[in-house]
Every structure is written in C-alpha cells, then in structure tokens.
C-alpha cells in the first residue's frame, strides 16, 4: 500500500467532512436514544432520510445540511479564486442568505449562528460586526476546506481561518476552539497524529489568539492520549457522545471527534460511531469525518459513502482544485 501524500489526506479531510455531515443529517438531534433506535434500528450504517416532521424534513438521503451548503460556498470560492478571498466568500454568502428567511425552517435547517448573521446582515450590519455569540460548530466545520488549501502554510492558515471564524462566531473561546480544530486537521494532513500536538498548534496560532485562551490548543493531544489508552474503556464506544455531551456546543462536539478519530483507525468505524451516538450527531460526524479523512485519505473512505453523497461531483471537482498545490 502506497504512503499517503498531503494531497491524499487533504482530499480525505474535505470529503470526509461532507460525508459525516450527510450521514448525520437524517438521524439528527435525537436526544432520546431509544427513539433514535426505534426510528433507525440498532446501528445506522449509511445515509438515511429524515423522518417526516423532524429536522431537515424534505431533504433526501445523502444531502448535506445548511452548514454543508455554506462549506460548499467556501470550497467553491477557494477553487475559483485560488486562495481565501473574504470579499468573494461573503458575497456568495450574502447571495445565499437571500434564499432563507432567518427562521429555523427557512431552508435546510438554519442554526442559531446563521440566524444571527442573517438578522445582522438584513439590518445593514457590516460583515466585520455581523457575528453573534453562538457556541456552535459551523465555523470549525467549514474551516476544514481552509486546512486543506493551506496545509503547507499553517501560520497563514491560522490567520485566514480566524478571519473566517469571526464572520459568524464572535465569542473568543469558541473562536479559539474552532481554530484549534482547524489546525488539528492541518496537522493530520501534514502526516502527523494528534499525539503531543499542543506545542505545534500553539506555535501556529500564537498571533491569532489571546494568551489567556492558549490552553485550548492542548485539548487535541490530551484527548488523543486518553483515546489510545486501552485502560480507559468506553463501552459501547458510541457512549462517548454522552460523556462529552449530546448538545450542540462546540465544547461538547469537538473532544468526542478527537476521541473517535484517535480511537478507531478506520474511517467507517469512527464516523458511524459518531452518528450512532445521538444528539447533535451531525456536527460530531462532520468533525470526526474531517479528522479521520485526513488520517485515512480519500481512498480510505468507503465507496458507498462517496457514491451516495448527492453533491459528490461538485465536492470532488472543487476539492481537487483546492489541493492542487500540495
């Protein structure tokens, strides 16, 4: 088996993020795990459509969420512009905001962060001031495509990623934790693991984050250490979602993603365990898919997940352009 290149890993990260998003869309936001099992069986193994009357009703199996749609906008911008062009991305996002109405059900489900941005932009607030105080994970998720583009230039990545994060997420700790995740994906694309990753992540991010928040960059390595310790048992492993928390806060989602991608060597087990944990499994699977995709490369993602991803052709074409320089 040939050694994975940065290009392989970058493609795996981008595609893995979208695959995780789409896998989580159907069974999203079941906080009663008995209800999840009743609707979807003992173990979800592939894309499933939402049940009538639930979140994302009207979407089909293999569709991405609205977070995925915004990530597609950033991916297309990077592919066409050759790098991060904030004016181009925000113009695309403004156009997209015209298609929704600022309510949760105005398009594919609109999370609180984007509802706050929609309200601000409708009121004429400039992009530099449009972000709200949401603690959700959308900025971390879309930042995966920046990690793929700038994997060779991690300090430049940190600057672009923080600028992009601040378009939608103004809370300093959430912004720092989002950046830590994006840089963790970059580290994996560069062929490393999360083991003892804190020093390098801190070094890349030091110009972007207040020193009072710098410890957030230790989290990936610390969770990795726990995940690979065979004396620490979580049984069944999908219960890691309950240990870190089922709700939407990034602080609940991202450590579970670090744990899953570190504990399980293969993409399928890591991401499906994220999905079957319930709660905000869509965000958890997005984050896990990016990390595990970076570890395994595009060829490590099962073919059925690629074939069933409804935006596959657009994702693959633009991702190839984005990673061409690696």
Secondary structure as the mmCIF struct_conf table of DSSP 4:
data_model
#
loop_
_struct_conf.conf_type_id
_struct_conf.id
_struct_conf.beg_label_comp_id
_struct_conf.beg_label_asym_id
_struct_conf.beg_label_seq_id
_struct_conf.end_label_comp_id
_struct_conf.end_label_asym_id
_struct_conf.end_label_seq_id
HELX_LH_PP_P HELX_LH_PP_P1 UNK A 2 UNK A 5
HELX_RH_AL_P HELX_RH_AL_P1 UNK A 6 UNK A 26
TURN_TY1_P TURN_TY1_P1 UNK A 27 UNK A 29
STRN STRN1 UNK A 30 UNK A 30
BEND BEND1 UNK A 32 UNK A 32
HELX_RH_AL_P HELX_RH_AL_P2 UNK A 33 UNK A 40
BEND BEND2 UNK A 42 UNK A 42
BEND BEND3 UNK A 46 UNK A 46
HELX_LH_PP_P HELX_LH_PP_P2 UNK A 49 UNK A 51
TURN_TY1_P TURN_TY1_P2 UNK A 52 UNK A 53
BEND BEND4 UNK A 54 UNK A 54
TURN_TY1_P TURN_TY1_P3 UNK A 55 UNK A 58
TURN_TY1_P TURN_TY1_P4 UNK A 61 UNK A 62
HELX_RH_AL_P HELX_RH_AL_P3 UNK A 66 UNK A 81
BEND BEND5 UNK A 82 UNK A 83
HELX_RH_AL_P HELX_RH_AL_P4 UNK A 86 UNK A 97
TURN_TY1_P TURN_TY1_P5 UNK A 98 UNK A 99
BEND BEND6 UNK A 100 UNK A 100
BEND BEND7 UNK A 102 UNK A 103
TURN_TY1_P TURN_TY1_P6 UNK A 104 UNK A 105
BEND BEND8 UNK A 106 UNK A 108
HELX_RH_AL_P HELX_RH_AL_P5 UNK A 112 UNK A 122
TURN_TY1_P TURN_TY1_P7 UNK A 123 UNK A 124
HELX_RH_3T_P HELX_RH_3T_P1 UNK A 127 UNK A 129
STRN STRN2 UNK A 132 UNK A 132
BEND BEND9 UNK A 137 UNK A 137
HELX_RH_AL_P HELX_RH_AL_P6 UNK A 138 UNK A 149
TURN_TY1_P TURN_TY1_P8 UNK A 150 UNK A 152
HELX_RH_AL_P HELX_RH_AL_P7 UNK A 154 UNK A 165
TURN_TY1_P TURN_TY1_P9 UNK A 166 UNK A 168
STRN STRN3 UNK A 169 UNK A 169
HELX_RH_AL_P HELX_RH_AL_P8 UNK A 172 UNK A 189
TURN_TY1_P TURN_TY1_P10 UNK A 190 UNK A 191
BEND BEND10 UNK A 194 UNK A 194
TURN_TY1_P TURN_TY1_P11 UNK A 195 UNK A 196
HELX_RH_AL_P HELX_RH_AL_P9 UNK A 198 UNK A 205
TURN_TY1_P TURN_TY1_P12 UNK A 206 UNK A 208
BEND BEND11 UNK A 209 UNK A 209
HELX_RH_3T_P HELX_RH_3T_P2 UNK A 211 UNK A 218
HELX_RH_AL_P HELX_RH_AL_P10 UNK A 219 UNK A 228
TURN_TY1_P TURN_TY1_P13 UNK A 230 UNK A 231
BEND BEND12 UNK A 232 UNK A 232
BEND BEND13 UNK A 235 UNK A 236
HELX_RH_3T_P HELX_RH_3T_P3 UNK A 237 UNK A 239
HELX_RH_AL_P HELX_RH_AL_P11 UNK A 240 UNK A 244
BEND BEND14 UNK A 246 UNK A 248
HELX_RH_AL_P HELX_RH_AL_P12 UNK A 250 UNK A 263
BEND BEND15 UNK A 265 UNK A 266
HELX_RH_AL_P HELX_RH_AL_P13 UNK A 267 UNK A 275
TURN_TY1_P TURN_TY1_P14 UNK A 276 UNK A 277
STRN STRN4 UNK A 279 UNK A 279
BEND BEND16 UNK A 280 UNK A 280
HELX_RH_AL_P HELX_RH_AL_P14 UNK A 281 UNK A 296
HELX_RH_3T_P HELX_RH_3T_P4 UNK A 298 UNK A 300
BEND BEND17 UNK A 301 UNK A 301
HELX_RH_AL_P HELX_RH_AL_P15 UNK A 303 UNK A 308
TURN_TY1_P TURN_TY1_P15 UNK A 310 UNK A 311
HELX_RH_AL_P HELX_RH_AL_P16 UNK A 312 UNK A 322
TURN_TY1_P TURN_TY1_P16 UNK A 323 UNK A 325
#
